[in-house]
Amino acid sequence: DTELKQTRFYQEIAEEERREGRQEGRQEGRQEGRQEESIALLTRLLRRKFGIQPELETALKRLPGMELTMLENLAEEILDFKNVSDLQNWLDSQ
């Protein structure tokens, strides 16, 4: 087993796996960053649109559990919301 780990082939494969792992980690980090930024922006926009109120704050707590694509969809939909209940209904339908 120790001899196998010392072969050039094994070391090249191990290095490739490390590189792939780093790339996956960077991609996950970028995805998480985009999600966090989307949540922050949606929070600011919704608070500006509806003001700070308990119903909105309750709805905002649901955003961190949403995938990025859903957050992007929400960003488009908020233009049509007239009140916080429209937001709550949209969240419930997702």
matplotlib code that plots the C-alpha trace (Angstrom):
import matplotlib.pyplot as plt

x = [0.0, 2.8, 4.6, 1.5, 1.2, 4.7, 4.2, 4.0, 0.6, -0.9, 0.5, -0.8, -4.3, -4.2, -3.1, -5.9, -8.5, -7.1, -7.4, -11.0, -11.8, -10.5, -12.5, -15.7, -15.0, -14.5, -17.7, -19.7, -18.3, -19.3, -22.8, -23.1, -21.9, -24.4, -27.2, -26.1, -26.0, -29.4, -30.9, -29.4, -30.6, -34.1, -34.3, -33.4, -35.8, -38.7, -38.2, -38.1, -41.2, -43.3, -41.5, -40.3, -43.3, -43.6, -45.2, -42.4, -39.7, -41.4, -41.4, -37.8, -36.7, -37.7, -35.3, -32.1, -33.7, -34.4, -32.2, -30.6, -33.0, -36.0, -34.4, -33.9, -37.5, -38.6, -36.6, -38.7, -42.0, -41.6, -42.3, -45.9, -46.5, -48.9, -48.6, -46.8, -49.6, -48.7, -45.2, -46.4, -48.7, -45.9, -43.6, -46.4, -46.8, -43.2]
y = [0.0, 2.4, 1.5, 2.3, 5.7, 6.5, 5.9, 8.8, 7.6, 7.6, 11.0, 12.5, 11.1, 12.4, 15.9, 15.9, 15.0, 17.8, 20.3, 19.2, 19.5, 23.1, 24.0, 22.6, 24.5, 27.7, 27.2, 26.4, 29.5, 31.7, 30.2, 30.9, 34.4, 35.1, 33.7, 35.9, 39.0, 38.2, 37.8, 41.1, 43.0, 41.5, 42.3, 46.0, 46.2, 44.7, 46.8, 49.9, 48.9, 47.9, 49.4, 47.5, 45.5, 42.2, 40.3, 41.3, 40.4, 36.9, 36.5, 37.6, 34.8, 32.3, 33.7, 31.9, 28.5, 29.3, 28.3, 31.0, 30.5, 31.0, 34.2, 35.4, 34.7, 36.6, 39.6, 39.7, 39.2, 41.9, 44.5, 43.2, 42.9, 45.4, 44.4, 41.9, 39.3, 39.1, 38.2, 35.7, 34.1, 33.8, 32.2, 29.8, 28.8, 27.9]
z = [0.0, 0.9, -2.4, -4.4, -2.8, -3.8, -7.5, -9.9, -11.2, -7.7, -6.9, -10.1, -9.4, -5.8, -7.0, -9.6, -6.9, -4.7, -7.5, -8.2, -4.6, -4.5, -7.6, -6.1, -2.9, -4.8, -6.8, -3.6, -2.0, -5.0, -4.9, -1.2, -1.7, -4.4, -2.2, 0.7, -1.5, -2.9, 0.5, 1.6, -1.4, -1.3, 2.4, 1.7, -1.2, 0.7, 3.8, 1.7, -0.2, 2.9, 5.8, 8.9, 10.2, 12.1, 9.2, 6.8, 9.3, 9.7, 5.9, 5.6, 7.9, 5.2, 2.7, 3.9, 3.3, -0.4, -3.3, -5.4, -8.4, -6.1, -4.7, -8.3, -9.1, -6.0, -7.1, -10.2, -8.4, -5.8, -8.4, -8.5, -4.8, -3.3, 0.3, 2.6, 2.2, -1.5, -0.4, 2.1, -0.5, -3.0, -0.4, 0.6, -3.1, -3.5]

ax = plt.figure().add_subplot(projection="3d")
ax.plot(x, y, z, "-o")
ax.set_aspect("equal")
plt.show()
